[in-house]
């Protein structure tokens, strides 16, 4: 590709972004738990509480990313992806052996560990592609991170489409696909996910390229929802199902259309003629890849950081943070131990724990919630949640970015809004109104996605980027902690008690199933109360951090009108 080599002096970053879309889709394996959890429960004779504890393992593995976060600066991306592939093969392979009854003596505790290992592949694969692509697009890191996170949210719909369309709702088949398919995708694409000379950000077509990828992702989401609904409604034959999956693959290939277009029709800069090499001294490029071999991004100076408003969502260092020797203030760079003693840190943790922990409780128990609501097939429900989760992630980033720049409105106000909405959603779940399940789940998916999206930039704006990795990963532990307390202990025990009441007098070792609104009503009411507390805490947090956002976005570091140094 000689044209692109002229532009970047090496492999174009868009090739790596296109490959990252596939890896990120594969990395969404944690969302597939509702597809095989009923078979796991039946094969092992588990109670609902035991099953939800396995759901906790699913969330623990998916959210423990400290180790890959540390190693991504020490080993190349292909090494990170290779570890993720190995985790998937070993973990999902053990689950397949259990569900297929190939091995009948796997103890429960070993399966718990296997599920942690399996879903921990998400952390390795996600870290490898997100960090690499953010460095390859240093002036568009927020856009790239949001885009890849959005594709991760769609992965459940992709897996569900394959599960329903060509695997005929087979739990053993989906586990075999996860065991072999994720390593295959990772190994085939890991050579493309690698550092390259970063995009300069001065190409007028770059914004259009990102818009094209975002539009294709939305189109993919709509396509997945429509095809799953059609397959469920009309019981399509194999030929049509394979055609639908083929269309899905074509939409997944859409991001690769950008490097293809750049090769066939190389861009021309109006001032400099054909695409010129990146000038490392250009003032617009505040971070430059000085060493291709190590791929480390060097910050040129604190003054340059102050002027880099284009980096937006992920450049959140306070003024003077680099040279400061006093204790940091909100908006400055915090060490992890310094953040731990701040009230804002624990408020943000509690808000995330209550909101996302409540949402993941529904996701982990989705198959049983569907059964209790007399819905036999969970594929449409999971696809609907996946699409709305994706919309929440993509839309939450866009809306919060608009208002934070136009009005310096703290992003946490949107967490407050979604948690208040979740109070009414859980009350709607508890009411068990006919036909309300799908609408409730769709709204919950949007709120869940918004909170996951907004926590990332909020943490960076309050505590800086220097130690952002460990701070962000610690805050992310709110997800598995919520799963443990709300799903494992609360929902599981309430369900089992309701099932025991329904099956009093039954004879035999069969595992009791619960049907009817009483199976989860108490759980939903308590989750509504927890979200009410989260709403109040998020309002308190919003009021506390408003001065930080006024400083950063109203004449401070990120003000669009700031002209320091010019």
KESE-833281 format. One record per residue (C-alpha): x, y, z. Coordinates in steps of 0.02 Angstrom, whole numbers, plus 50000, padded with zeros to 5 digits. Each point is the difference from the previous one (the first is absolute). Layout:
N
XYZ ...
***
This chain:
566
500005000050000 501205013449943 498805014450019 499714996750182 501824997050030 500315017549939 498775006950123 500554991050156 501704993249956 499414982650053 498454989350013 498445011150002 499095000350168 498324996549917 500514982049962 500314997050184 498345008250045 499074988749879 500844984650075 499645006550175 498145000049963 500044981249975 501084996850152 498885011250106 498474990649940 500814983650050 500455007850168 498165002250043 499894981750053 499475004950175 498295005149933 499644982249941 499724993150176 498085000449984 500134989249843 500804985050085 499575002750185 498384989649993 500974985249928 501355002450131 498695000050137 499174984349932 501594990249965 500725003050174 498375000250098 500335017450069 498865010850104 499655017549938 501155007350133 501424988649944 499685005349821 500035018550044 501654997450092 500654993449834 499325016049925 501085009450124 501514990449933 499485005849827 500065018250056 501574998250105 501014993149855 499345013049879 500445014850112 501704995550073 501155008849878 501405006550110 501284987049941 499735002649812 499955018750033 501734999350078 500744988049873 499375009549847 501485011950023 501234985750014 499524987449866 499365002749822 498134999649961 500114982949918 500624993050166 498505007450092 498824992649871 500864983250008 499734999050188 498165004449974 499834986249871 500774987450120 498825005350140 498494997749888 500554982949940 500354993350174 498525007850090 498604997249875 500734983149957 499724994350180 498215006549996 499684990849837 500644983850076 498775002150143 498445005049900 500304986949864 500264987150141 501634994749920 500705001150177 498734997350138 501065002350155 500575018249987 499745007750173 499005015950021 501485010250065 501044995249848 498625005749882 499935016650093 501865002449969 499804994449820 498665013349971 501125013450076 501424994849884 498844999149849 499265017450019 501675007450051 500434997949817 498885015449975 501165010450108 501564994549905 499255001949826 499155016550041 501585007350075 501054994849851 498905008149868 499395015450094 501695005850064 500864996949833 498695009249899 499905014750120 501875002249976 499824998449812 498685013850002 500735011650135 498875014649954 498434989249993 500234988650150 498295003550074 499154996349835 500974983949976 499704994050177 498145003649989 499884991649831 500864984050056 499004999550163 498445001949895 500464985049893 500314990250161 498225004350051 499374993049834 500934983650020 498584991950097 498845003049852 501304992749881 500204984350105 498124998650022 499725001449813 501244985849969 499264989950145 498225001449936 500355000349813 501274986349964 500304991050167 498154996350028 500005006050181 501284987150052 500945004250161 501384987449964 500255007449827 500155017950062 501274994550131 500994990749866 499955015749892 500685010350145 501344986950035 500664999649822 499355015749915 500715013350116 501784993049992 499854998349811 499465018149977 501355006250118 501424990249919 499485004749822 499885018550038 501335003050132 501315004749869 498895014449941 499705007150174 501685008450025 500735017450024 500265011149850 500395018249967 498495008850075 498695009049899 500375018650004 498215005650020 500225013849870 499214990149858 498315007649965 499304982949953 500424991750167 498405006050082 499014993049854 500894983450020 499514998750182 498215005049958 499954986249870 500554986950128 498755006350129 498594999749872 500474982449945 499994994350182 498245006950026 499444991749838 500764983650061 499045001450164 498345003049912 500364985849879 500334987950143 498405004650092 498954998149841 500764983349948 499814992250174 498195005750009 499644993049827 500834983550041 498984998450160 498365004949918 500094989749841 501194985650043 501075003349847 500864985749912 501874997350004 500315008349831 499215016450056 500874999250169 501694997849917 499595014549884 499635011050150 501644995250082 500895004049837 499235017450001 500605002350179 501784995549948 499955012849859 499475013750121 501414994850117 501205002349854 499405017949971 501425008450099 501254991949881 499205010149860 500945015350063 501794993749968 499384992649836 499305017049949 501615008750056 501004988149890 498935001849844 499665018550024 501455007550101 499525016050089 500695016749943 500375014150119 499455016549926 501535009150063 501364987249983 499434989449854 499994981250023 499894993650178 501605005650083 500974991150135 499575004450178 501055014450063 500434996150181 500245018550035 498255005049945 499175009050147 498354991149967 500774983150041 500265001250188 500554981950020 501204991749879 500574982249982 501855003550020 500554981950009 499194987949879 500834985150081 499315003450174 498455009349940 500055011550150 499075016349987 501035014250074 499155015350069 500875015049926 499635012450139 498645005450119 499715015549893 499634989149849 498804989650102 499035015550050 499765004749817 499424982549946 498135002650018 499734988649851 500504985150105 498475003750107 499354985350097 501634991650050 501135015150028 499505005350173 501565006150088 499845015550107 501055015349966 501754998650071 499784981650046 501644994649919 501125011450099 498975000950159 500794994750164 498565004250117 498584988050035 498884998449846 498315008249987 498504993249906 500405000449816 501874997550030 500984983949982 499714988650150 500994985050053 498904985250042 500285001550187 499625018649991 498364996649911 499514987050130 499845013350137 498865011349898 498125000350029 499695002749814 500894983749960 498904989850116 498435009249946 500384995649820 500374982050049 498364998350097 498985008049861 500764988249871 499814985050117 498155003450030 499545004049821 501034987649898 499864986650135 498115001049990 500034999049811 501164985049993 498854990850122 498635000049868 501234994749865 500674985350103 498234994050039 499255004049831 499614982049953 499104996950164 499105016949994 499364995249827 499404983050062 499155008050150 499125011749878 499454985349891 501215004549860 500864984349936 501295007649882 501285012350070 500845003849833 498925015149961 500185006550177 501894998649997 500105007949826 498895014450057 501055003050155 501604999249897 499395012849873 499355012050132 501614998050101 500945005049842 498865015149972 500265005350181 501904999149984 500075009149835 498675012950043 500595002850178 501715005249939 499335011749866 498695008550110 501115002150152 501415006949892 498825012949922 499355006650165 501664999650090 500745011249866 498525011349971 499465002350182 501384992050106 498674988150063 500794985850101 499824983149918 499384992550162 498325008849976 499634987049865 500404986050122 498745008050118 498705000949862 500234981849949 499954993850180 498375009250030 499344992049841 500564983050064 498945002350156 498455000449891 500664986149888 500194988050147 498285004750065 499354995749826 500914983450008 499224996550170 498255004249940 500104985849871 498835009249881 499664989849845 501115005549855 501095011250108 501514988450008 500745004949832 499765018850027 500734998950175 501514990349940 500315012349857 499995015050117 501104990850124 501274996249862 500115018549954 500255005450181 501294986350029 500995005249846 499965018550045 500724996750173 501404988849936 500455013049868 499975015350113 501004992750144 501584999449891 500205018649957 499335005250171 501404990650088 501315007749885 499325017650024 499974998950190 501624990450029 501065002849844 500784988349873 501704996350076 499354985650108 498364998149910 500224981449963 500014994050179 498685012650055 498814995149860 500254981450028 499665001850186 498385009549965 499524986349876 499974987650144 498315007450045 499284989049862 500504982850070 499695005950179 498245004949951 499804983149914 500554991050158 498875009350120 498485003649892 500014985149884 500904986350095 499335003050175 498385009649975 499204994449837 500594981950014 499354997450177 498345008749966 499744989349844 500414983750088 498825003950145 498595004049879 500364984049902 499994989850160 498295006950047 499324995649828 500674982350006 499554995250178 499574981650006 500914995649838 500964983650005 501674997249916 501675008549976 499445011649859 500585018050005 498515011250036 499575013849878 498965015050047 498665008249893 498985015550032 500355017750060 500404994750179 501644992149941 500895016849985 498765012950068 500915002850165 501665000949907 499335013449881 499285010350143 501664999750093 500955004449842 498845014949976 500425005750176 501874998049969 499875010449841 499065013250099 501485001150118 501165000649851 498995014449926 500205010250160 501864996250011 500275004849818 499135016750031 501175003150147 501494995449891 499405011449861 499885014950117 501724996350073 500894998849832 499125014449912 501465011950040 501214987849918 499035000349838 499835018850008 501895001050015 500344987549861 498705005449874 499585018250039 501665008749969 501074985950068 500984985949922 498704994449874 499145016449959 499785001749814 500325018350015 501664998150088 501465006749901 501424997950120 501655000849912 499315007449840 
***
